[in-house]
């Protein structure tokens, strides 16, 4: 089903967005990155193995000593996710839930009246905004706003330690969520809400691990590591940390499966098979876009094959993902880590 539909998605996005990047702009870099790397290709990153093991173990130990409480996941988010699971949910019920949170209601109205979505007169009520945007679009937006704190540092000093990294993790989660959800919608693959929430929560272990690392540094339990080592440590522990957090928060099984298997060489779960592959494609291509990192491409290739997409379609998907990333920056005021200074 994926084959032949990606062009329609890209063309539709190009008509909706202004100043969108041309398809050919990313093609040369992606063509090289999508090619099979030679067997003797050097690693892009070299870190002190012994120190990496120490930092990763320390972060893991701190996390398990300070496990997140079930209540640390915003109750509003779990309520909305439960609502959209109900096949009989209606716009009125969702509107009522949103109206009870002023910050989320303001954001929904702001988005409904933005240039991207506005199709007529300005709307002034949550119900009108929900009618304009649609149930699932509003649910996705509301959960994103409610869970924004999960992707932030707990304090200003903690943020200042790794400001660019906090921003990158938040931007990546939101870009993957909106991209995976839109791919599911436009290509009629799986459930768009499951793909969206999977993209939002799949890498949550990195933000939780970064909080543990920050706490260790403030307690002077570790010497400050260089940023490449920090990123390598988060990469090493985030699946385990994220899976435990999912279980503590009692998130649905399909979300836990996506978190547990999104880095697997050969994912085994049938719980969230289609949505897992959509998240892996979105996450891997966004990693390539931001970091020019070929390490993300094996999982992209495998999941693209599972969905029936070829390299040309992946290039076009990557262009569309750039448009989604721009939208995330505008909606949530998070700098795009791939943006270059003008």
C-alpha positions in Angstrom: 0.0 0.0 0.0 2.9 2.3 0.7 4.2 2.1 -2.9 2.6 4.7 -5.2 1.1 6.7 -2.4 4.2 8.5 -1.2 4.2 10.8 -4.2 0.7 11.9 -3.5 1.7 12.7 0.1 4.7 14.7 -0.9 2.8 16.6 -3.6 0.0 17.4 -1.2 2.4 18.6 1.4 4.2 20.8 -1.1 1.0 22.4 -2.1 0.1 23.1 1.5 3.4 24.5 2.7 5.2 27.6 1.5 8.9 27.8 0.8 9.2 24.0 0.9 12.5 22.4 -0.1 12.9 20.9 -3.5 13.0 17.1 -3.9 16.4 17.2 -5.5 18.0 19.2 -2.7 18.5 16.2 -0.4 18.8 13.6 -3.1 22.6 13.6 -3.6 23.3 13.2 0.2 20.6 10.6 0.7 21.6 8.7 -2.4 25.1 8.3 -0.9 23.8 7.5 2.6 21.2 5.0 1.3 23.8 3.1 -0.5 25.2 0.1 1.3 28.4 1.2 3.2 31.6 -0.8 2.7 32.3 -3.5 5.3 35.5 -1.7 6.4 33.8 1.7 6.8 35.2 3.5 9.9 33.0 4.4 12.8 31.8 8.0 12.7 32.4 8.4 16.4 35.2 7.2 18.6 34.9 7.4 22.4 36.8 6.0 25.3 35.2 2.5 25.8 36.1 2.2 29.5 34.7 5.6 30.3 31.6 5.0 28.2 30.9 1.9 30.2 31.4 3.8 33.5 29.0 6.6 32.5 26.4 4.3 31.0 26.4 2.1 34.2 26.2 5.1 36.5 23.3 6.5 34.5 21.5 3.2 34.6 22.1 2.8 38.3 20.8 6.3 39.1 17.7 5.8 37.0 16.8 2.5 38.8 17.4 4.2 42.1 15.0 7.0 41.2 12.4 5.3 39.0 9.7 7.6 37.6 6.4 7.5 39.5 3.3 6.5 37.5 1.9 9.9 38.2 4.9 11.6 36.5 3.1 11.1 33.1 0.6 13.9 32.8 -2.9 12.5 33.6 -4.4 14.6 30.8 -2.3 12.8 28.2 -3.4 9.3 29.4 -7.0 10.5 29.4 -6.8 11.7 25.8 -5.0 8.6 24.6 -7.8 6.5 26.3 -10.4 8.6 24.6 -9.1 8.1 21.1 -8.9 4.3 21.7 -12.7 4.4 22.1 -14.3 3.8 18.7 -17.3 5.7 19.9 -15.5 8.9 21.0 -16.9 12.1 19.6 -15.7 15.6 19.1 -17.8 16.9 22.0 -16.2 14.6 24.5 -12.7 15.5 23.4 -13.6 19.2 23.4 -14.8 18.9 27.0 -11.5 17.4 28.0 -9.4 20.0 26.4 -11.5 22.9 27.8 -10.5 21.8 31.3 -6.8 22.7 30.6 -6.3 26.4 29.7 -2.8 26.0 28.3 -3.8 23.2 25.9 -7.0 24.9 24.9 -5.0 28.1 24.0 -2.6 26.0 21.9 -5.4 24.2 20.0 -7.0 27.6 19.2 -3.7 29.0 18.1 -3.0 26.1 15.7 -6.5 26.1 14.3 -6.2 29.8 13.5 -2.6 29.5 12.1 -1.9 30.1 8.4 -1.3 26.4 7.9 -4.7 25.2 9.0 -7.0 28.3 8.6 -9.5 27.9 5.9 -12.1 30.5 6.8 -13.1 32.8 9.6 -11.2 32.8 12.9 -12.5 30.2 15.4 -13.0 31.2 19.0 -14.1 28.0 20.8 -12.4 24.7 21.4 -15.3 22.9 19.8 -14.9 24.9 16.6 -11.2 24.3 16.6 -11.7 20.6 17.0 -14.2 20.6 14.2 -11.7 22.3 11.9 -8.6 20.2 12.8 -10.3 16.9 13.3 -10.4 14.5 16.3 -7.1 12.8 15.8 -5.1 15.9 14.9 -6.4 17.7 18.0 -5.7 14.6 20.2 -2.1 14.5 18.9 -1.6 18.1 19.5 -3.1 18.0 23.0 -1.0 15.1 24.1 2.2 16.8 22.6 1.5 19.9 24.7 0.6 17.9 27.8 3.8 15.8 27.6 6.1 18.7 26.6 7.6 18.7 30.1 8.8 15.1 29.7 11.2 16.3 27.1 12.5 19.2 29.1 15.1 19.5 31.8 13.7 19.7 35.3 15.5 22.9 36.1 17.3 25.8 34.4 20.7 24.7 35.6 20.0 21.2 34.3 19.0 22.6 30.9 22.1 24.8 30.7 24.4 21.8 31.0 23.2 20.3 27.7 20.9 22.9 26.2 21.4 21.9 22.5 20.9 18.2 23.4 17.7 18.8 25.3 16.3 20.8 22.3 17.4 18.1 19.8 15.7 15.3 21.8 12.4 17.3 22.1 12.5 18.3 18.4 13.2 14.8 17.3 10.4 13.3 19.3 7.8 15.7 18.0 9.1 15.5 14.4 9.0 11.7 14.5 5.5 11.8 16.0 3.9 14.1 13.4 5.8 12.4 10.5 4.8 8.9 11.5 1.2 9.9 12.1 1.0 11.7 8.7 2.6 8.7 6.9 0.0 6.4 8.5 -2.8 8.7 7.6 -1.9 9.4 4.0 -0.9 5.9 3.2 -3.6 4.2 5.2 -1.1 2.1 7.1 -2.0 1.0 10.6 -3.5 3.5 13.1 -2.4 7.1 12.8 -2.8 7.8 16.5 -0.7 4.7 17.4 2.0 5.8 15.0 1.9 9.3 16.4 2.1 8.3 20.0 4.8 5.7 19.1 6.9 8.5 17.5 6.4 10.7 20.5 7.4 8.2 23.2 9.9 5.8 21.4 13.0 7.7 22.5 11.8 8.9 25.9 14.5 6.8 27.6 17.1 9.3 26.3 15.5 12.3 28.1 15.1 10.3 31.3 18.7 9.1 31.1 19.9 12.6 30.5 18.2 13.7 33.7 20.0 11.0 35.6 23.3 12.1 34.1 22.6 15.7 35.0 21.8 14.7 38.6 25.1 12.8 38.8 27.1 15.7 37.5 25.5 18.1 39.9 26.3 15.7 42.8 29.8 15.5 41.4 29.5 11.7 41.2 31.0 11.8 37.7 33.6 13.9 35.9 31.9 15.9 33.1 32.1 13.8 29.9 32.5 15.3 26.4 29.3 15.5 24.4 30.1 12.6 22.1 30.4 10.3 25.1 27.2 11.6 26.6 25.3 10.9 23.3 26.9 7.4 23.1 25.9 6.7 26.7 22.3 7.7 26.1 22.2 5.6 23.0 23.5 2.6 25.0 20.9 2.8 27.8 17.8 4.5 26.4 15.9 1.4 25.3 16.1 -0.3 28.7 15.4 3.0 30.5 12.5 3.9 28.2 10.9 0.4 28.4 10.9 0.5 32.2 9.4 4.0 32.1 6.6 2.8 29.8 5.8 0.0 32.2 5.8 2.3 35.2 3.4 4.7 33.4 1.3 1.7 32.4 1.3 2.8 28.8 -0.5 0.6 26.2 1.3 -2.5 25.1 1.8 -1.3 21.5 3.7 1.8 22.8 6.0 -0.3 25.0 6.6 -2.7 22.0 7.7 0.3 19.8 10.0 1.6 22.6 11.5 -1.8 23.2 12.1 -2.8 19.6 12.7 0.4 17.6 16.5 -0.2 17.7 16.3 -4.0 17.2 18.1 -5.3 14.2 15.2 -7.6 13.4 12.0 -6.5 15.3 10.0 -9.5 16.5 6.9 -7.9 17.9 3.6 -8.3 16.2 1.9 -6.0 18.7 2.7 -2.8 16.8 4.3 -4.1 13.6 3.1 -1.5 11.1 3.4 1.5 13.4 6.8 0.3 14.6 8.1 0.4 11.0 6.6 3.8 10.4 8.3 5.1 13.6 11.6 3.5 12.6 11.5 5.1 9.1 10.6 8.6 10.5 13.2 8.4 13.3 16.0 7.1 11.1 15.4 9.6 8.3 15.3 12.4 10.8 18.6 11.2 12.3 20.1 11.3 8.9 18.7 14.8 8.3 20.0 16.2 11.5 23.3 14.3 12.0 24.1 13.0 8.4 24.6 9.8 10.3 24.6 6.6 8.3 24.2 4.5 11.5 20.5 5.1 11.3 20.1 3.7 7.8 20.0 -0.1 8.3 16.8 0.1 10.4 15.4 2.5 7.8 16.1 0.1 5.0 14.6 -2.9 6.8 11.4 -1.1 7.8 11.1 0.5 4.4 11.3 -2.9 2.8 8.6 -4.2 5.3 6.4 -1.3 4.1 7.2 -1.7 0.4 9.1 1.5 -0.1 12.2 1.9 -2.3 15.1 4.3 -2.1 13.5 6.9 -4.3 10.3 7.0 -2.2 12.5 7.3 1.0 14.2 10.4 -0.5 10.8 12.0 -1.1 9.7 11.0 2.4 12.8 12.7 3.8 11.9 15.9 2.0 8.4 15.8 3.5 9.9 15.1 6.9 11.9 18.4 6.5 8.5 20.2 6.1 7.2 18.5 9.2 10.3 19.6 11.1 9.8 23.2 10.1 6.2 23.0 11.3 7.3 21.6 14.7 9.7 24.5 15.1 6.9 27.0 14.4 4.3 25.2 16.6 6.5 24.5 19.6 9.2 27.2 19.3 12.0 24.6 19.5 15.1 25.3 17.3 15.6 22.8 14.5 18.9 21.2 15.2 19.5 20.8 11.5 19.0 24.5 10.8 22.1 26.4 9.7 22.9 30.0 10.8 21.9 32.5 8.2 
